[in-house]
Every structure is written in C-alpha cells, then in structure tokens.
C-alpha cells in the first residue's frame, strides 16, 4: 500500500520531488525554519508574568506583516515537523529499515521525537495565554504524580500570584537550551551514515516554504486570551500535534497516561530486537591477500561500516580495509566496488578483496554462467536485480536469466561486460529500487554512476551501451518491469535485424 501511494506521488511530483523519499531531510529543513523564525520572535519577546503575553500580542498585531507571519511560520513549521517525524518513523518501520545495524538510527530517532515534543510544549507555555495555562496545569499535575518532588509543583499554579518572573525566565532558558541539545542529537542520529542527506531538493524546500507562508497569511496563529490563574480556562483550541497529552489527562488518570507513554517508548525502543521474519546475512569480510587498500569500498559504503587501518600482513601497501561488524547491513555494495571482484579472473573459485561470505563473487559468476548457458532463442537477456525491489525471479524464462542481489550496487560493472562478452546474451537489464529510494540509500546512485563512467569501478567504453537498459522498479511495479523487459527484447531484435541488414549491404 505504501509503495502504491508513493508511486502515485511520483506521477504528481516526480521521483526527485516526492516528499516521502525525503522525510529525513525535510525534518532537518523544518527544524531550521522553526529555528530562524524562533530567533526573530525571541528578539521581541519579554519574559514576565504579564509581559510574555503582551509582547507576543504586540508583535502579532502591530507587526503582523513580519512578526505575525514569523509567529505563524514558527507554529506551522513546528506542526509539520511532528508530521514529518511520524511519517518517517512509520515508513522506516513498514519498509523494515530499523533492524540489524540500523537500530542506532531508530533508537536515537525515538529520543528525538520526545525532545521535539518537549520543545513544542515549552514553546506554547511561553505565550502564556489560556491554552498555555491549560497545558501547563495539566502537565505539571501529571509530573507531580511521580514521586520525585518534595512538594507539588502544581501548587504554584493554584492562585493568581503563585507564579513570578523566574518561571518565564526558566521557560526561556529551556526553549533555547533544549533545541541546542536536539541539534546535537540530530548529529548523533546520522553519525553512522555516510553521505547523509540533510537538505531536501530545492524545489521541495521552496514549495514547503510557500505552502506555510500561504497558510500563515490565510489562517494566522493567534493567542487565546491572557492566562488567569484565578479562573479555570473554558473551551480552548488544541494543537493536537503537541498538546495531545492534556486532553488525554482529562479522561485518564496520571498513572494511566504515564503507563501509556512509557509503554509506547519502550516498545519503540526494543522493536529492532523483537522476533520477526528477519534474516541477517553474514557481514562482509576482507581478504587481505586480494586487498590493495584502494579505499573504494570505504568510499561506497553507505553506513561507514568499512574503515581503513594500517597494513598488518606485511604486503607492500600502506593500508587495509577493515569491516566494523555492528555497522554492516550486508548490502554488498563494498564488494561491487572492489576492483578484484571482476569475473574475468581465471580462478574457478577466485576471492575478491572484500566479499559477502554467503554470496561470494565466484559463486555469483558460476550462478550467472549456469543460467546463461540455458538460454534459448533470440533476444536473450540477463536481468540483474535487487532483493528489496521487484521480484525478478518471476521474469525467468527460456530467453531470460536472472540474478538477484542484496543491492544492485553489489554488481561490479565487469559482470555486465562478462555477460555480453562472446555473445553470451544479447542484452542486459538492470533493475532495483525506485529512483531516489534505494533500500540501502546509495546503491541506485552508485550503480548509475558506474555505468555512466563517473565512478569507479567504471563500465568500460568498449561495451555496447545500446545493449544495456536500466529500469528501477519496486515490488509494486512488477507489471511495468515486465512490459519494459519485453520492450527491451523487441529493441534487441530490431538491433540484431539492423546489424544483419548492414552486413548484407557491406557484402
């Protein structure tokens, strides 16, 4: 269902501007929008029992063209940030990208959610209107349920003069400090990722900014009347993105809400280790005899799971590749980057410089050549695909051989040349995850650059490019992939026919 929804969005926005493919980057972007607008608001904000509300109102009413717009942008960007975070979490869960070595990003992401919710709640209190009063009283009473305070904090909210300016100074301090800690947590969240995408595509950035600006002008964020501790707030409008706990506390007891919060947090935190139909492929291994320290595997690894260390075996090279097991997701991209992975080696059981133990390059070559030997008829095609995309096994036929890999980027370009060499096949079709949505982040980009001769290992120039086709398809795009394969075979027949006619003329 998710893939079909994203496919529909691709038709509207295109792969480059599909927001579902850039949820993480959108989170960073919205955080900066909130920060910039917040800095402007803070410049006109006064701390104090009466000053807080008055300063926000003055900025909203008297400076509506900028201050009011900034306040509304601050509000809507904050709400959008929560929405983007929840969608990002759900999408990673649905696609299974939270287990194994990916547990670190998942767990730190859960921590980030609560930190951002705390910032948002704190921000609402700083306005000190009726909504802030309602939220503050309910949440402070909720915290009083925990046996950590010598006296109930809610007692300060029991009468009109219970609060003084120190409360608002403290709120201002928290509203500056917690975002700084959150920014640090953002860095921790992506620290195990190579080439992290922290900026969405420019078109998406401007589109989001324009949408929030229009919303700010059409429905500006307004206060709900000054807070008065002598009067219980009546009906207030709730921002359900941040303040959902307060209405819940009106229905449930404090203990029940704490049980819910701790239960959900614990469940999300341990989810990567709960039993599931998840098979971890053994991590990559380095063969020092075949490693010359070229660093290509380090450059291509999307998870910083391969690092360079001083040489330890006495061979005349400065460095050697070393795999960090708890970071490796077994995508095989490193093996596809290794220059010694070429199938043109004469050894029957040759070993690459870095290998997937369960999928050695010699075994892949043997499987490929075995399938190629069985092909019959014209327009014979070798299909290379990805285990996390369309199931290419269904494409196998008398004229079509298939080889599925953990990631298409595990495929060295030399395998394509090998398949076409000596007319083993008439054409090669390469497929994998949709564009900009590689299950292993960079795989689709790397293989495309290798075929375009922009990245090592490059596809050699002598290979006939018209015999190679690329079509990126998820499991929801199998029918389109089948149509593309047949279209490609028709083109190969035409190519063969054209060559035959050219030959007759030459003769």
C-alpha positions as a printed Julia matrix, in Angstrom:
507×3 Matrix{Float64}:
   0.0     0.0     0.0
   2.81    2.4     0.89
   4.63    1.73   -2.37
   1.44    2.31   -4.37
   0.84    5.62   -2.6
   4.42    6.66   -3.29
   4.03    5.56   -6.9
   1.02    7.86   -7.25
   3.04   10.72   -5.73
   5.82   10.02   -8.23
   3.34   10.65  -11.05
   2.42   14.01   -9.5
   5.78   15.28   -8.23
   8.3    13.03   -9.97
  10.89   10.95   -8.13
  13.08   13.95   -7.34
  10.36   15.89   -5.5
   8.43   13.04   -3.88
   8.26   14.19   -0.23
   8.1    10.58    1.05
  11.63    9.99   -0.27
  12.98   12.99    1.63
  11.25   12.84    5.02
  14.51   12.86    6.96
  15.88   15.83    5.02
  12.54   17.62    5.41
  12.85   17.15    9.17
  16.18   18.96    9.18
  14.82   21.69    6.93
  11.71   22.3     9.06
  13.88   22.39   12.19
  15.87   25.24   10.63
  12.68   27.08    9.62
  11.49   26.79   13.22
  14.89   27.98   14.49
  15.15   31.04   12.22
  11.56   32.14   12.88
  12.05   31.47   16.6
  15.15   33.68   16.76
  13.19   36.54   15.23
  10.29   36.09   17.66
  12.66   35.85   20.63
  14.15   39.25   19.74
  10.77   40.87   20.57
   9.8    38.55   23.43
   9.7    39.81   27.02
   9.82   37.46   29.99
   7.42   38.15   32.81
   4.01   37.29   34.22
   2.25   39.98   32.22
   4.96   40.87   29.75
   5.09   37.49   27.97
   1.53   37.59   26.65
   1.65   41.32   25.9
   4.9    41.11   23.92
   3.62   38.26   21.77
   0.33   40.1    21.15
   2.13   43.32   20.3
   4.35   41.57   17.78
   1.39   39.67   16.28
  -0.95   42.68   15.95
   1.3    45.67   15.38
   3.89   43.88   13.26
   1.56   41.42   11.52
   3.35   41.77    8.16
   6.54   40.21    9.58
   6.3    39.41   13.28
   2.84   37.88   12.9
   3.92   35.95    9.82
   7.04   34.71   11.61
   4.94   33.54   14.55
   2.59   31.65   12.22
   5.51   30.15   10.29
   7.02   29.09   13.6
   3.78   27.35   14.53
   3.1    25.62   11.21
   6.7    24.54   10.64
   6.67   23.02   14.14
   3.46   21.1    13.38
   4.83   19.97   10.03
   7.99   18.76   11.77
   5.96   16.43   14.0
   4.02   15.13   11.0
   7.23   14.51    9.04
   8.83   12.72   12.01
   5.85   10.38   12.47
   5.69    9.61    8.74
   9.45    8.99    8.69
   9.17    6.58   11.63
   6.19    4.73   10.11
   7.86    4.47    6.71
  11.09    3.06    8.11
   9.06    0.55   10.13
   6.92   -0.54    7.18
   9.99   -0.98    4.97
  11.83   -2.87    7.74
  14.69   -0.39    7.9
  15.15   -0.46   11.65
  16.74   -3.84   12.39
  20.29   -5.06   12.47
  22.89   -2.29   12.23
  20.12    0.27   11.67
  18.99    0.03   15.3
  21.15    3.03   16.22
  19.35    5.49   13.93
  15.98    4.07   15.03
  16.6     4.41   18.77
  18.11    7.9    18.52
  15.13    8.86   16.36
  12.73    7.8    19.12
  14.65   10.0    21.57
  14.44   12.89   19.08
  10.65   12.66   18.93
  10.26   13.2    22.67
  12.82   16.01   22.69
  10.97   17.87   19.94
   7.63   17.35   21.66
   9.12   18.83   24.85
  10.34   21.89   22.91
   6.9    22.41   21.38
   5.05   22.14   24.68
   7.52   24.52   26.29
   7.0    26.96   23.41
   3.26   27.06   23.96
   3.78   27.89   27.65
   5.89   30.92   26.75
   2.87   32.62   25.12
   1.05   32.37   28.47
  -2.49   32.54   27.14
  -5.42   30.37   28.2
  -4.15   27.43   26.14
  -0.74   27.72   27.81
  -2.38   27.83   31.23
  -4.48   24.74   30.49
  -1.48   22.82   29.14
   0.86   23.88   31.94
  -1.55   23.0    34.76
  -2.47   19.57   33.36
   1.12   18.57   32.55
   2.57   19.89   35.82
  -0.06   17.91   37.73
   0.87   14.91   35.61
   4.53   15.24   36.62
   3.51   15.7    40.26
   2.23   12.13   40.17
   5.85   10.96   40.01
   7.48   10.7    43.46
  10.41   12.96   42.58
   9.41   16.33   44.03
   9.37   17.29   47.72
   6.27   19.42   47.17
   3.73   19.53   44.33
   4.75   21.93   41.57
   1.09   22.49   40.74
   0.76   24.5    43.95
   2.44   27.42   42.17
  -0.49   27.49   39.75
  -3.17   27.36   42.43
  -3.58   31.13   42.83
  -3.03   34.31   40.86
   0.25   35.39   42.45
   1.71   31.88   42.54
   4.0    32.47   39.57
   6.67   35.11   39.27
   9.04   36.2    36.53
  11.5    33.42   37.36
   9.11   30.86   35.83
   9.17   32.62   32.45
  12.93   33.13   32.61
  13.28   29.39   33.21
  10.93   28.63   30.28
  13.01   30.9    28.03
  16.18   29.14   29.13
  14.68   25.73   28.35
  13.39   26.94   24.98
  16.93   27.88   23.96
  18.85   25.04   25.61
  16.72   22.06   24.57
  16.88   22.96   20.83
  20.68   23.1    21.07
  20.69   19.63   22.63
  18.25   18.49   19.94
  20.56   19.73   17.2
  23.34   17.7    18.8
  21.01   14.68   18.85
  20.28   15.21   15.14
  24.02   14.86   14.53
  24.16   11.68   16.63
  21.15   10.34   14.7
  23.09   10.42   11.4
  26.62    9.84   12.68
  26.73    6.24   11.41
  25.55    7.21    7.94
  27.81    8.12    5.02
  26.66   10.91    2.73
  23.66   11.88    4.92
  21.02   13.92    3.1
  20.18   16.87    5.36
  18.82   19.22    2.7
  15.76   18.33    0.59
  15.63   19.14   -3.1
  15.42   22.88   -3.71
  12.0    22.67   -5.37
  10.59   20.84   -2.36
  12.14   23.39    0.01
  10.56   26.34   -1.79
   7.25   24.51   -2.15
   7.06   23.77    1.57
   8.05   27.32    2.47
   5.44   28.8     0.12
   2.72   26.49    1.49
   3.48   27.55    5.08
   3.58   31.23    4.07
   0.15   30.98    2.43
  -1.2    29.21    5.5
   0.31   31.89    7.75
  -1.49   34.62    5.79
  -4.82   32.8     5.43
  -5.01   31.42    8.97
  -2.52   33.24   11.22
  -1.56   31.78   14.59
  -3.28   33.78   17.36
  -3.33   33.73   21.15
  -6.43   32.61   23.03
  -6.73   35.39   25.61
  -4.42   36.07   28.56
  -3.96   33.39   31.2
  -5.63   33.97   34.57
  -4.79   31.52   37.34
  -7.83   32.72   39.26
 -10.13   31.35   36.56
 -10.15   27.86   35.1
  -9.84   28.08   31.27
 -13.03   27.25   29.43
 -13.03   25.95   25.87
  -9.61   26.22   24.22
  -8.34   25.22   20.81
  -5.81   22.38   20.99
  -2.76   21.87   18.82
  -3.05   18.09   18.59
   0.45   17.73   17.22
   1.99   18.76   20.56
  -0.64   19.1    23.27
  -2.49   15.78   22.9
  -1.42   14.72   26.4
  -3.52   17.41   28.12
  -6.94   16.26   26.8
  -5.89   12.68   27.49
  -5.25   13.62   31.13
  -8.84   14.88   31.35
 -10.05   11.36   30.57
  -7.38    9.08   32.06
  -5.54    9.17   35.36
  -1.95   10.4    35.54
  -0.74    6.86   36.19
  -2.51    5.5    33.13
  -1.02    8.2    30.89
   2.47    7.55   32.28
   1.97    3.83   31.62
   0.97    4.62   28.04
   3.96    6.93   27.45
   6.49    4.56   28.99
   4.89    1.57   27.25
   4.96    3.17   23.78
   8.52    4.42   24.29
   9.72    1.03   25.5
   8.01   -0.77   22.62
   9.57    1.55   20.05
  12.95    1.28   21.76
  13.11   -2.54   21.75
  11.41   -3.02   18.37
  14.68   -3.67   16.49
  15.33   -6.72   18.68
  11.84   -8.24   18.81
  11.38  -11.59   17.0
  10.33  -11.19   13.36
  10.84  -12.74    9.95
  14.2   -11.06    9.56
  17.26  -12.92    8.32
  20.57  -11.15    8.79
  23.01  -12.06    6.04
  26.57  -12.54    7.39
  28.52   -9.28    7.25
  31.22   -8.54    4.71
  34.71   -9.98    5.16
  38.06   -8.69    3.89
  40.58  -10.96    2.15
  43.92   -9.26    2.75
  45.63  -11.31    0.03
  43.39   -9.61   -2.52
  43.13   -6.15   -0.9
  45.46   -3.38   -2.08
  44.0    -0.66    0.14
  42.41    1.28   -2.74
  39.67    2.71   -0.46
  36.84    2.18   -2.96
  34.86    0.05   -0.51
  35.21    2.78    2.13
  34.06    5.44   -0.31
  30.97    3.47   -1.4
  29.74    2.08    1.95
  26.53    3.95    2.92
  26.91    3.16    6.64
  30.58    3.82    7.44
  30.92    0.09    8.08
  34.29   -0.16    6.27
  37.3     1.76    7.56
  40.99    1.85    6.7
  43.67    0.69    9.11
  47.5     0.38    8.86
  48.6    -2.73    7.0
  49.03   -5.79    9.21
  50.09   -8.6     6.83
  53.4    -7.29    5.52
  52.23   -6.74    1.93
  53.64   -3.57    0.3
  50.56   -1.42    0.81
  50.01    1.38    3.29
  46.51    0.42    4.45
  43.95   -2.36    4.57
  40.16   -2.35    4.69
  38.5    -3.44    7.95
  34.78   -4.17    8.39
  33.03   -2.87   11.52
  30.54   -5.73   12.11
  27.94   -3.84   14.15
  27.58   -1.23   11.39
  27.42   -3.58    8.4
  23.94   -4.17    6.93
  25.2    -6.81    4.47
  24.22   -4.84    1.38
  27.27   -5.99   -0.6
  27.91   -2.55   -2.11
  31.53   -2.75   -0.95
  32.05   -5.98   -2.92
  30.67   -4.31   -6.03
  33.2    -1.5    -5.6
  36.24   -3.79   -5.26
  38.46   -3.93   -8.38
  39.3    -7.6    -7.71
  35.62   -8.62   -7.99
  35.89   -8.9   -11.77
  34.57  -12.21  -13.18
  37.26  -12.22  -15.9
  39.71  -13.75  -13.43
  40.75  -17.27  -14.46
  40.46  -18.78  -10.99
  37.4   -21.05  -10.68
  37.0   -20.12   -7.01
  38.55  -16.68   -7.01
  38.2   -14.41   -3.97
  37.61  -10.68   -4.07
  39.3    -8.17   -1.77
  36.06   -7.81    0.18
  33.3   -10.41   -0.04
  29.88  -11.36    1.26
  30.54  -14.83    2.76
  27.09  -16.11    1.77
  27.32  -14.61   -1.74
  30.94  -14.84   -2.92
  31.76  -13.36   -6.3
  32.96  -16.71   -7.64
  29.59  -18.22   -6.69
  27.71  -15.38   -8.36
  29.77  -15.85  -11.53
  29.04  -19.57  -11.52
  25.31  -18.98  -10.99
  25.24  -16.41  -13.77
  27.14  -18.52  -16.32
  24.99  -21.55  -15.44
  21.81  -19.58  -16.2
  23.28  -18.05  -19.35
  24.14  -21.5   -20.73
  20.44  -22.48  -20.57
  19.13  -19.53  -22.58
  17.46  -20.25  -25.9
  16.05  -18.27  -28.8
  16.7   -14.72  -29.85
  16.84  -11.51  -27.78
  18.35  -13.31  -24.8
  18.52  -11.07  -21.75
  20.37  -11.2   -18.44
  18.45   -9.37  -15.68
  20.31   -8.13  -12.6
  18.06   -7.01   -9.73
  17.68   -6.3    -6.03
  16.19   -8.48   -3.28
  14.39   -5.43   -1.89
  12.71   -4.38   -5.14
  10.63   -6.15   -7.79
  10.91   -9.95   -7.68
  12.89  -10.64  -10.82
  12.67  -14.41  -10.31
   9.2   -14.19  -11.9
  10.83  -12.9   -15.1
  12.86  -16.07  -15.67
  12.06  -17.8   -18.96
  13.75  -19.62  -21.85
  15.14  -16.33  -23.09
  15.66  -14.53  -19.76
  18.18  -15.29  -17.0
  18.07  -13.52  -13.64
  20.45  -12.8   -10.78
  19.11  -11.05   -7.65
  21.48   -9.38   -5.17
  21.05   -7.75   -1.72
  21.55   -4.45   -3.55
  22.03   -3.85   -7.26
  25.21   -1.91   -6.44
  26.78   -5.2    -5.35
  27.11   -5.8    -9.09
  30.53   -4.85  -10.48
  30.15   -3.37  -14.0
  32.56   -6.06  -15.21
  29.78   -8.63  -14.65
  27.7    -6.78  -17.27
  30.61   -6.85  -19.69
  31.18  -10.54  -18.9
  27.54  -11.38  -19.68
  27.74   -9.59  -23.05
  31.23  -10.96  -23.83
  31.4   -13.51  -26.65
  27.67  -13.02  -27.24
  26.58  -14.93  -24.11
  23.46  -12.72  -24.12
  22.05  -10.09  -26.44
  21.27   -7.56  -23.72
  21.42   -6.78  -20.01
  18.57   -5.24  -17.99
  19.48   -3.69  -14.65
  16.74   -3.03  -12.14
  16.39   -2.25   -8.45
  14.62    0.07   -6.04
  12.87    3.15   -7.39
  14.97    6.21   -8.14
  15.88    8.19   -5.0
  14.51    5.39   -2.82
  17.25    2.77   -2.63
  16.7     0.4     0.31
  20.4     0.76    1.07
  20.4     4.52    0.44
  23.14    4.98   -2.18
  23.0     1.77   -4.23
  20.95    3.05   -7.15
  23.06    6.2    -7.37
  26.35    4.34   -7.29
  25.42    1.77   -9.98
  24.11    4.54  -12.25
  27.35    6.49  -11.87
  29.44    3.38  -12.55
  27.53    2.72  -15.77
  27.91    6.37  -16.78
  31.67    6.03  -16.15
  31.55    8.68  -13.41
  32.53    6.38  -10.54
  34.96    3.53  -10.02
  34.73    0.76  -10.99
  33.58    2.11  -14.36
  31.89    0.24  -17.18
  34.5     0.03  -19.91
  33.93    2.11  -23.04
  34.09   -0.89  -25.38
  30.8    -2.24  -24.02
  27.85   -1.58  -26.36
  25.65    0.73  -24.33
  22.61    0.13  -26.55
  22.56   -3.42  -25.19
  22.18   -2.21  -21.6
  18.91   -0.95  -20.16
  18.09    0.41  -16.68
  14.59    0.36  -15.2
  14.03    0.98  -11.49
  11.0    -0.79  -10.04
   9.7    -1.6    -6.56
   7.67   -4.71   -5.75
   4.56   -2.7    -6.67
   5.93   -2.03  -10.17
   6.4    -5.6   -11.37
   3.94   -5.28  -14.26
   5.7    -2.16  -15.52
   9.04   -4.02  -15.27
   7.63   -6.92  -17.3
   6.45   -4.52  -20.01
   9.86   -2.82  -20.03
  11.63   -6.17  -20.4
   9.5    -7.14  -23.39
  10.02   -3.72  -24.95
  13.77   -4.08  -24.44
  13.75   -7.51  -26.12
  11.84   -6.09  -29.07
  14.51   -3.41  -29.37
  17.26   -6.04  -29.25
  15.58   -7.95  -32.08
  15.48   -4.75  -34.08
  19.13   -4.14  -33.29
  20.05   -7.63  -34.47
  17.99   -7.18  -37.62
  19.65   -3.87  -38.37
  23.1    -5.37  -37.95
  22.17   -8.22  -40.28
  20.94   -5.81  -42.95
  24.11   -3.73  -42.57
  26.16   -6.86  -43.05
  24.36   -7.71  -46.3
  24.97   -4.25  -47.7
  28.66   -4.4   -46.79
  28.96   -7.7   -48.54
